[in-house]
Amino acid sequence: MIALDLISAASLLLSFFLFLVFSLWIRYNFIKDKKADYGIGSFEQCPYCTHIFFDYLKDTVRVCPKCKSLLG
């Protein structure tokens, strides 16, 4: 029979949770979702208020959602 004291049990439990957190971190950071790829040039920055927003319409005249200024 394996003797298990308090220190060994705590270290095993801690190592299990660290392994669990590390594996979830690997899963969320390195396995990319292909639907989340927005492409290059999809984000615009307002020259007046420096707000960065997603330009999904690709219009010739855009409106900043923060300061409502027209961008050409």
mmCIF file as gemmi writes it, N, C-alpha and C atoms, coordinates in Angstrom:
data_model
loop_
_atom_site.group_PDB
_atom_site.id
_atom_site.type_symbol
_atom_site.label_atom_id
_atom_site.label_alt_id
_atom_site.label_comp_id
_atom_site.label_asym_id
_atom_site.label_entity_id
_atom_site.label_seq_id
_atom_site.pdbx_PDB_ins_code
_atom_site.Cartn_x
_atom_site.Cartn_y
_atom_site.Cartn_z
_atom_site.occupancy
_atom_site.B_iso_or_equiv
_atom_site.pdbx_formal_charge
_atom_site.auth_seq_id
_atom_site.auth_asym_id
_atom_site.pdbx_PDB_model_num
ATOM 1 N N . MET Axp A 1 ? 0.837 -1.172 0 1 0 ? 1 A 1
ATOM 2 C CA . MET Axp A 1 ? 0 0 0 1 0 ? 1 A 1
ATOM 3 C C . MET Axp A 1 ? 0.888 1.244 0 1 0 ? 1 A 1
ATOM 4 N N . ILE Axp A 2 ? 0.471 2.265 -0.714 1 0 ? 2 A 1
ATOM 5 C CA . ILE Axp A 2 ? 1.244 3.491 -0.85 1 0 ? 2 A 1
ATOM 6 C C . ILE Axp A 2 ? 0.906 4.431 0.305 1 0 ? 2 A 1
ATOM 7 N N . ALA Axp A 3 ? 1.957 4.879 0.981 1 0 ? 3 A 1
ATOM 8 C CA . ALA Axp A 3 ? 1.749 5.825 2.079 1 0 ? 3 A 1
ATOM 9 C C . ALA Axp A 3 ? 1.702 7.233 1.49 1 0 ? 3 A 1
ATOM 10 N N . LEU Axp A 4 ? 0.66 7.974 1.847 1 0 ? 4 A 1
ATOM 11 C CA . LEU Axp A 4 ? 0.47 9.316 1.308 1 0 ? 4 A 1
ATOM 12 C C . LEU Axp A 4 ? 0.253 10.281 2.459 1 0 ? 4 A 1
ATOM 13 N N . ASP Axp A 5 ? 1.221 11.162 2.672 1 0 ? 5 A 1
ATOM 14 C CA . ASP Axp A 5 ? 1.063 12.137 3.736 1 0 ? 5 A 1
ATOM 15 C C . ASP Axp A 5 ? 0.466 13.426 3.175 1 0 ? 5 A 1
ATOM 16 N N . LEU Axp A 6 ? 0.305 14.409 4.029 1 0 ? 6 A 1
ATOM 17 C CA . LEU Axp A 6 ? -0.369 15.651 3.663 1 0 ? 6 A 1
ATOM 18 C C . LEU Axp A 6 ? 0.421 16.441 2.615 1 0 ? 6 A 1
ATOM 19 N N . ILE Axp A 7 ? 1.726 16.491 2.736 1 0 ? 7 A 1
ATOM 20 C CA . ILE Axp A 7 ? 2.568 17.245 1.795 1 0 ? 7 A 1
ATOM 21 C C . ILE Axp A 7 ? 2.529 16.607 0.406 1 0 ? 7 A 1
ATOM 22 N N . SER Axp A 8 ? 2.59 15.299 0.343 1 0 ? 8 A 1
ATOM 23 C CA . SER Axp A 8 ? 2.545 14.605 -0.94 1 0 ? 8 A 1
ATOM 24 C C . SER Axp A 8 ? 1.183 14.779 -1.622 1 0 ? 8 A 1
ATOM 25 N N . ALA Axp A 9 ? 0.127 14.694 -0.844 1 0 ? 9 A 1
ATOM 26 C CA . ALA Axp A 9 ? -1.217 14.867 -1.407 1 0 ? 9 A 1
ATOM 27 C C . ALA Axp A 9 ? -1.404 16.288 -1.931 1 0 ? 9 A 1
ATOM 28 N N . ALA Axp A 10 ? -0.925 17.281 -1.182 1 0 ? 10 A 1
ATOM 29 C CA . ALA Axp A 10 ? -1.052 18.667 -1.624 1 0 ? 10 A 1
ATOM 30 C C . ALA Axp A 10 ? -0.226 18.92 -2.876 1 0 ? 10 A 1
ATOM 31 N N . SER Axp A 11 ? 0.967 18.365 -2.961 1 0 ? 11 A 1
ATOM 32 C CA . SER Axp A 11 ? 1.797 18.571 -4.147 1 0 ? 11 A 1
ATOM 33 C C . SER Axp A 11 ? 1.21 17.859 -5.363 1 0 ? 11 A 1
ATOM 34 N N . LEU Axp A 12 ? 0.635 16.684 -5.18 1 0 ? 12 A 1
ATOM 35 C CA . LEU Axp A 12 ? -0.021 16.002 -6.296 1 0 ? 12 A 1
ATOM 36 C C . LEU Axp A 12 ? -1.242 16.779 -6.787 1 0 ? 12 A 1
ATOM 37 N N . LEU Axp A 13 ? -2.026 17.295 -5.862 1 0 ? 13 A 1
ATOM 38 C CA . LEU Axp A 13 ? -3.206 18.067 -6.227 1 0 ? 13 A 1
ATOM 39 C C . LEU Axp A 13 ? -2.805 19.36 -6.942 1 0 ? 13 A 1
ATOM 40 N N . LEU Axp A 14 ? -1.795 20.034 -6.456 1 0 ? 14 A 1
ATOM 41 C CA . LEU Axp A 14 ? -1.317 21.26 -7.074 1 0 ? 14 A 1
ATOM 42 C C . LEU Axp A 14 ? -0.742 20.995 -8.465 1 0 ? 14 A 1
ATOM 43 N N . SER Axp A 15 ? 0.013 19.928 -8.625 1 0 ? 15 A 1
ATOM 44 C CA . SER Axp A 15 ? 0.571 19.611 -9.935 1 0 ? 15 A 1
ATOM 45 C C . SER Axp A 15 ? -0.528 19.224 -10.927 1 0 ? 15 A 1
ATOM 46 N N . PHE Axp A 16 ? -1.578 18.565 -10.455 1 0 ? 16 A 1
ATOM 47 C CA . PHE Axp A 16 ? -2.7 18.246 -11.333 1 0 ? 16 A 1
ATOM 48 C C . PHE Axp A 16 ? -3.388 19.502 -11.834 1 0 ? 16 A 1
ATOM 49 N N . PHE Axp A 17 ? -3.646 20.464 -10.935 1 0 ? 17 A 1
ATOM 50 C CA . PHE Axp A 17 ? -4.296 21.706 -11.346 1 0 ? 17 A 1
ATOM 51 C C . PHE Axp A 17 ? -3.395 22.552 -12.239 1 0 ? 17 A 1
ATOM 52 N N . LEU Axp A 18 ? -2.102 22.554 -11.994 1 0 ? 18 A 1
ATOM 53 C CA . LEU Axp A 18 ? -1.183 23.274 -12.873 1 0 ? 18 A 1
ATOM 54 C C . LEU Axp A 18 ? -1.148 22.652 -14.261 1 0 ? 18 A 1
ATOM 55 N N . PHE Axp A 19 ? -1.155 21.345 -14.333 1 0 ? 19 A 1
ATOM 56 C CA . PHE Axp A 19 ? -1.211 20.67 -15.626 1 0 ? 19 A 1
ATOM 57 C C . PHE Axp A 19 ? -2.524 20.973 -16.344 1 0 ? 19 A 1
ATOM 58 N N . LEU Axp A 20 ? -3.615 21.019 -15.618 1 0 ? 20 A 1
ATOM 59 C CA . LEU Axp A 20 ? -4.919 21.329 -16.203 1 0 ? 20 A 1
ATOM 60 C C . LEU Axp A 20 ? -4.936 22.75 -16.76 1 0 ? 20 A 1
ATOM 61 N N . VAL Axp A 21 ? -4.434 23.71 -16.003 1 0 ? 21 A 1
ATOM 62 C CA . VAL Axp A 21 ? -4.391 25.096 -16.459 1 0 ? 21 A 1
ATOM 63 C C . VAL Axp A 21 ? -3.466 25.236 -17.663 1 0 ? 21 A 1
ATOM 64 N N . PHE Axp A 22 ? -2.328 24.582 -17.639 1 0 ? 22 A 1
ATOM 65 C CA . PHE Axp A 22 ? -1.39 24.645 -18.751 1 0 ? 22 A 1
ATOM 66 C C . PHE Axp A 22 ? -1.993 24.037 -20.019 1 0 ? 22 A 1
ATOM 67 N N . SER Axp A 23 ? -2.694 22.924 -19.898 1 0 ? 23 A 1
ATOM 68 C CA . SER Axp A 23 ? -3.293 22.298 -21.079 1 0 ? 23 A 1
ATOM 69 C C . SER Axp A 23 ? -4.424 23.158 -21.639 1 0 ? 23 A 1
ATOM 70 N N . LEU Axp A 24 ? -5.205 23.817 -20.786 1 0 ? 24 A 1
ATOM 71 C CA . LEU Axp A 24 ? -6.235 24.728 -21.278 1 0 ? 24 A 1
ATOM 72 C C . LEU Axp A 24 ? -5.623 25.95 -21.941 1 0 ? 24 A 1
ATOM 73 N N . TRP Axp A 25 ? -4.513 26.438 -21.409 1 0 ? 25 A 1
ATOM 74 C CA . TRP Axp A 25 ? -3.816 27.576 -22.014 1 0 ? 25 A 1
ATOM 75 C C . TRP Axp A 25 ? -3.302 27.207 -23.401 1 0 ? 25 A 1
ATOM 76 N N . ILE Axp A 26 ? -2.748 26.02 -23.549 1 0 ? 26 A 1
ATOM 77 C CA . ILE Axp A 26 ? -2.283 25.547 -24.853 1 0 ? 26 A 1
ATOM 78 C C . ILE Axp A 26 ? -3.453 25.445 -25.819 1 0 ? 26 A 1
ATOM 79 N N . ARG Axp A 27 ? -4.562 24.927 -25.337 1 0 ? 27 A 1
ATOM 80 C CA . ARG Axp A 27 ? -5.727 24.741 -26.197 1 0 ? 27 A 1
ATOM 81 C C . ARG Axp A 27 ? -6.278 26.065 -26.699 1 0 ? 27 A 1
ATOM 82 N N . TYR Axp A 28 ? -6.404 27.058 -25.835 1 0 ? 28 A 1
ATOM 83 C CA . TYR Axp A 28 ? -7 28.322 -26.236 1 0 ? 28 A 1
ATOM 84 C C . TYR Axp A 28 ? -6.05 29.221 -27.013 1 0 ? 28 A 1
ATOM 85 N N . ASN Axp A 29 ? -4.747 29.085 -26.841 1 0 ? 29 A 1
ATOM 86 C CA . ASN Axp A 29 ? -3.813 29.992 -27.494 1 0 ? 29 A 1
ATOM 87 C C . ASN Axp A 29 ? -3.206 29.453 -28.774 1 0 ? 29 A 1
ATOM 88 N N . PHE Axp A 30 ? -3.049 28.175 -28.901 1 0 ? 30 A 1
ATOM 89 C CA . PHE Axp A 30 ? -2.346 27.643 -30.046 1 0 ? 30 A 1
ATOM 90 C C . PHE Axp A 30 ? -3.224 26.903 -31.035 1 0 ? 30 A 1
ATOM 91 N N . ILE Axp A 31 ? -4.407 26.551 -30.642 1 0 ? 31 A 1
ATOM 92 C CA . ILE Axp A 31 ? -5.344 25.953 -31.582 1 0 ? 31 A 1
ATOM 93 C C . ILE Axp A 31 ? -6.271 27.071 -32.035 1 0 ? 31 A 1
ATOM 94 N N . LYS Axp A 32 ? -5.964 27.614 -33.218 1 0 ? 32 A 1
ATOM 95 C CA . LYS Axp A 32 ? -6.669 28.793 -33.709 1 0 ? 32 A 1
ATOM 96 C C . LYS Axp A 32 ? -8.003 28.403 -34.335 1 0 ? 32 A 1
ATOM 97 N N . ASP Axp A 33 ? -8.963 29.29 -34.138 1 0 ? 33 A 1
ATOM 98 C CA . ASP Axp A 33 ? -10.248 29.141 -34.793 1 0 ? 33 A 1
ATOM 99 C C . ASP Axp A 33 ? -10.175 29.866 -36.133 1 0 ? 33 A 1
ATOM 100 N N . LYS Axp A 34 ? -10.454 29.187 -37.202 1 0 ? 34 A 1
ATOM 101 C CA . LYS Axp A 34 ? -10.307 29.773 -38.534 1 0 ? 34 A 1
ATOM 102 C C . LYS Axp A 34 ? -11.365 30.823 -38.828 1 0 ? 34 A 1
ATOM 103 N N . LYS Axp A 35 ? -12.485 30.82 -38.105 1 0 ? 35 A 1
ATOM 104 C CA . LYS Axp A 35 ? -13.518 31.818 -38.35 1 0 ? 35 A 1
ATOM 105 C C . LYS Axp A 35 ? -13.149 33.186 -37.789 1 0 ? 35 A 1
ATOM 106 N N . ALA Axp A 36 ? -12.181 33.257 -36.905 1 0 ? 36 A 1
ATOM 107 C CA . ALA Axp A 36 ? -11.819 34.518 -36.27 1 0 ? 36 A 1
ATOM 108 C C . ALA Axp A 36 ? -10.766 35.296 -37.047 1 0 ? 36 A 1
ATOM 109 N N . ASP Axp A 37 ? -10.4 34.841 -38.228 1 0 ? 37 A 1
ATOM 110 C CA . ASP Axp A 37 ? -9.4 35.53 -39.029 1 0 ? 37 A 1
ATOM 111 C C . ASP Axp A 37 ? -10.073 36.665 -39.789 1 0 ? 37 A 1
ATOM 112 N N . TYR Axp A 38 ? -9.746 37.918 -39.409 1 0 ? 38 A 1
ATOM 113 C CA . TYR Axp A 38 ? -10.384 39.069 -40.019 1 0 ? 38 A 1
ATOM 114 C C . TYR Axp A 38 ? -9.626 39.584 -41.233 1 0 ? 38 A 1
ATOM 115 N N . GLY Axp A 39 ? -8.394 39.187 -41.409 1 0 ? 39 A 1
ATOM 116 C CA . GLY Axp A 39 ? -7.63 39.625 -42.559 1 0 ? 39 A 1
ATOM 117 C C . GLY Axp A 39 ? -6.882 40.913 -42.286 1 0 ? 39 A 1
ATOM 118 N N . ILE Axp A 40 ? -6.008 41.261 -43.234 1 0 ? 40 A 1
ATOM 119 C CA . ILE Axp A 40 ? -5.195 42.459 -43.083 1 0 ? 40 A 1
ATOM 120 C C . ILE Axp A 40 ? -5.984 43.658 -43.602 1 0 ? 40 A 1
ATOM 121 N N . GLY Axp A 41 ? -5.912 44.75 -42.894 1 0 ? 41 A 1
ATOM 122 C CA . GLY Axp A 41 ? -6.568 45.968 -43.325 1 0 ? 41 A 1
ATOM 123 C C . GLY Axp A 41 ? -8.007 46.08 -42.892 1 0 ? 41 A 1
ATOM 124 N N . SER Axp A 42 ? -8.482 45.227 -42.058 1 0 ? 42 A 1
ATOM 125 C CA . SER Axp A 42 ? -9.866 45.285 -41.609 1 0 ? 42 A 1
ATOM 126 C C . SER Axp A 42 ? -10.061 46.26 -40.459 1 0 ? 42 A 1
ATOM 127 N N . PHE Axp A 43 ? -8.995 46.596 -39.775 1 0 ? 43 A 1
ATOM 128 C CA . PHE Axp A 43 ? -9.089 47.509 -38.665 1 0 ? 43 A 1
ATOM 129 C C . PHE Axp A 43 ? -8.666 48.897 -39.102 1 0 ? 43 A 1
ATOM 130 N N . GLU Axp A 44 ? -9.399 49.898 -38.687 1 0 ? 44 A 1
ATOM 131 C CA . GLU Axp A 44 ? -9.105 51.289 -39.019 1 0 ? 44 A 1
ATOM 132 C C . GLU Axp A 44 ? -8.872 52.064 -37.727 1 0 ? 44 A 1
ATOM 133 N N . GLN Axp A 45 ? -8.067 53.117 -37.837 1 0 ? 45 A 1
ATOM 134 C CA . GLN Axp A 45 ? -7.812 53.986 -36.697 1 0 ? 45 A 1
ATOM 135 C C . GLN Axp A 45 ? -8.243 55.394 -37.063 1 0 ? 45 A 1
ATOM 136 N N . CYS Axp A 46 ? -9.042 55.998 -36.212 1 0 ? 46 A 1
ATOM 137 C CA . CYS Axp A 46 ? -9.502 57.353 -36.435 1 0 ? 46 A 1
ATOM 138 C C . CYS Axp A 46 ? -8.334 58.316 -36.206 1 0 ? 46 A 1
ATOM 139 N N . PRO Axp A 47 ? -8.06 59.218 -37.159 1 0 ? 47 A 1
ATOM 140 C CA . PRO Axp A 47 ? -6.94 60.146 -36.976 1 0 ? 47 A 1
ATOM 141 C C . PRO Axp A 47 ? -7.24 61.257 -35.97 1 0 ? 47 A 1
ATOM 142 N N . TYR Axp A 48 ? -8.497 61.428 -35.597 1 0 ? 48 A 1
ATOM 143 C CA . TYR Axp A 48 ? -8.87 62.505 -34.682 1 0 ? 48 A 1
ATOM 144 C C . TYR Axp A 48 ? -8.849 62.067 -33.222 1 0 ? 48 A 1
ATOM 145 N N . CYS Axp A 49 ? -9.465 60.93 -32.937 1 0 ? 49 A 1
ATOM 146 C CA . CYS Axp A 49 ? -9.534 60.475 -31.54 1 0 ? 49 A 1
ATOM 147 C C . CYS Axp A 49 ? -8.682 59.232 -31.29 1 0 ? 49 A 1
ATOM 148 N N . THR Axp A 50 ? -8.012 58.706 -32.298 1 0 ? 50 A 1
ATOM 149 C CA . THR Axp A 50 ? -7.148 57.519 -32.272 1 0 ? 50 A 1
ATOM 150 C C . THR Axp A 50 ? -7.872 56.251 -31.796 1 0 ? 50 A 1
ATOM 151 N N . HIS Axp A 51 ? -9.163 56.206 -32.012 1 0 ? 51 A 1
ATOM 152 C CA . HIS Axp A 51 ? -9.947 55.011 -31.672 1 0 ? 51 A 1
ATOM 153 C C . HIS Axp A 51 ? -9.755 53.978 -32.778 1 0 ? 51 A 1
ATOM 154 N N . ILE Axp A 52 ? -9.504 52.73 -32.413 1 0 ? 52 A 1
ATOM 155 C CA . ILE Axp A 52 ? -9.332 51.65 -33.384 1 0 ? 52 A 1
ATOM 156 C C . ILE Axp A 52 ? -10.632 50.854 -33.446 1 0 ? 52 A 1
ATOM 157 N N . PHE Axp A 53 ? -11.16 50.699 -34.656 1 0 ? 53 A 1
ATOM 158 C CA . PHE Axp A 53 ? -12.424 49.996 -34.828 1 0 ? 53 A 1
ATOM 159 C C . PHE Axp A 53 ? -12.337 49.071 -36.029 1 0 ? 53 A 1
ATOM 160 N N . PHE Axp A 54 ? -13.258 48.132 -36.085 1 0 ? 54 A 1
ATOM 161 C CA . PHE Axp A 54 ? -13.304 47.143 -37.151 1 0 ? 54 A 1
ATOM 162 C C . PHE Axp A 54 ? -14.164 47.683 -38.285 1 0 ? 54 A 1
ATOM 163 N N . ASP Axp A 55 ? -13.575 47.791 -39.464 1 0 ? 55 A 1
ATOM 164 C CA . ASP Axp A 55 ? -14.278 48.299 -40.635 1 0 ? 55 A 1
ATOM 165 C C . ASP Axp A 55 ? -14.773 47.115 -41.448 1 0 ? 55 A 1
ATOM 166 N N . TYR Axp A 56 ? -15.996 46.694 -41.221 1 0 ? 56 A 1
ATOM 167 C CA . TYR Axp A 56 ? -16.52 45.514 -41.884 1 0 ? 56 A 1
ATOM 168 C C . TYR Axp A 56 ? -17.301 45.844 -43.155 1 0 ? 56 A 1
ATOM 169 N N . LEU Axp A 57 ? -17.654 47.113 -43.373 1 0 ? 57 A 1
ATOM 170 C CA . LEU Axp A 57 ? -18.421 47.472 -44.564 1 0 ? 57 A 1
ATOM 171 C C . LEU Axp A 57 ? -17.547 47.839 -45.748 1 0 ? 57 A 1
ATOM 172 N N . LYS Axp A 58 ? -16.327 48.329 -45.506 1 0 ? 58 A 1
ATOM 173 C CA . LYS Axp A 58 ? -15.393 48.745 -46.557 1 0 ? 58 A 1
ATOM 174 C C . LYS Axp A 58 ? -16.004 49.832 -47.446 1 0 ? 58 A 1
ATOM 175 N N . ASP Axp A 59 ? -16.698 50.794 -46.839 1 0 ? 59 A 1
ATOM 176 C CA . ASP Axp A 59 ? -17.256 51.921 -47.579 1 0 ? 59 A 1
ATOM 177 C C . ASP Axp A 59 ? -16.164 52.928 -47.901 1 0 ? 59 A 1
ATOM 178 N N . THR Axp A 60 ? -16.455 53.821 -48.847 1 0 ? 60 A 1
ATOM 179 C CA . THR Axp A 60 ? -15.485 54.867 -49.179 1 0 ? 60 A 1
ATOM 180 C C . THR Axp A 60 ? -15.482 55.943 -48.098 1 0 ? 60 A 1
ATOM 181 N N . VAL Axp A 61 ? -16.64 56.223 -47.513 1 0 ? 61 A 1
ATOM 182 C CA . VAL Axp A 61 ? -16.739 57.176 -46.413 1 0 ? 61 A 1
ATOM 183 C C . VAL Axp A 61 ? -17.121 56.395 -45.163 1 0 ? 61 A 1
ATOM 184 N N . ARG Axp A 62 ? -16.247 56.431 -44.167 1 0 ? 62 A 1
ATOM 185 C CA . ARG Axp A 62 ? -16.487 55.697 -42.931 1 0 ? 62 A 1
ATOM 186 C C . ARG Axp A 62 ? -16.763 56.69 -41.799 1 0 ? 62 A 1
ATOM 187 N N . VAL Axp A 63 ? -17.445 56.236 -40.78 1 0 ? 63 A 1
ATOM 188 C CA . VAL Axp A 63 ? -17.756 57.06 -39.617 1 0 ? 63 A 1
ATOM 189 C C . VAL Axp A 63 ? -17.157 56.398 -38.399 1 0 ? 63 A 1
ATOM 190 N N . CYS Axp A 64 ? -16.405 57.186 -37.631 1 0 ? 64 A 1
ATOM 191 C CA . CYS Axp A 64 ? -15.816 56.666 -36.399 1 0 ? 64 A 1
ATOM 192 C C . CYS Axp A 64 ? -16.934 56.435 -35.378 1 0 ? 64 A 1
ATOM 193 N N . PRO Axp A 65 ? -16.998 55.248 -34.76 1 0 ? 65 A 1
ATOM 194 C CA . PRO Axp A 65 ? -18.078 54.979 -33.814 1 0 ? 65 A 1
ATOM 195 C C . PRO Axp A 65 ? -17.917 55.726 -32.488 1 0 ? 65 A 1
ATOM 196 N N . LYS Axp A 66 ? -16.744 56.246 -32.205 1 0 ? 66 A 1
ATOM 197 C CA . LYS Axp A 66 ? -16.526 56.932 -30.937 1 0 ? 66 A 1
ATOM 198 C C . LYS Axp A 66 ? -16.819 58.427 -31.045 1 0 ? 66 A 1
ATOM 199 N N . CYS Axp A 67 ? -16.167 59.108 -32.015 1 0 ? 67 A 1
ATOM 200 C CA . CYS Axp A 67 ? -16.327 60.561 -32.103 1 0 ? 67 A 1
ATOM 201 C C . CYS Axp A 67 ? -17.242 60.979 -33.241 1 0 ? 67 A 1
ATOM 202 N N . LYS Axp A 68 ? -17.748 60.041 -34.02 1 0 ? 68 A 1
ATOM 203 C CA . LYS Axp A 68 ? -18.68 60.263 -35.114 1 0 ? 68 A 1
ATOM 204 C C . LYS Axp A 68 ? -18.143 61.177 -36.216 1 0 ? 68 A 1
ATOM 205 N N . SER Axp A 69 ? -16.827 61.234 -36.382 1 0 ? 69 A 1
ATOM 206 C CA . SER Axp A 69 ? -16.244 62.035 -37.457 1 0 ? 69 A 1
ATOM 207 C C . SER Axp A 69 ? -16.184 61.206 -38.741 1 0 ? 69 A 1
ATOM 208 N N . LEU Axp A 70 ? -16.256 61.893 -39.867 1 0 ? 70 A 1
ATOM 209 C CA . LEU Axp A 70 ? -16.226 61.227 -41.162 1 0 ? 70 A 1
ATOM 210 C C . LEU Axp A 70 ? -14.777 61.013 -41.574 1 0 ? 70 A 1
ATOM 211 N N . LEU Axp A 71 ? -14.493 59.801 -42.031 1 0 ? 71 A 1
ATOM 212 C CA . LEU Axp A 71 ? -13.155 59.449 -42.478 1 0 ? 71 A 1
ATOM 213 C C . LEU Axp A 71 ? -13.213 59.185 -43.964 1 0 ? 71 A 1
ATOM 214 N N . GLY Axp A 72 ? -12.261 59.701 -44.692 1 0 ? 72 A 1
ATOM 215 C CA . GLY Axp A 72 ? -12.283 59.57 -46.154 1 0 ? 72 A 1
ATOM 216 C C . GLY Axp A 72 ? -11.465 58.53 -46.707 1 0 ? 72 A 1
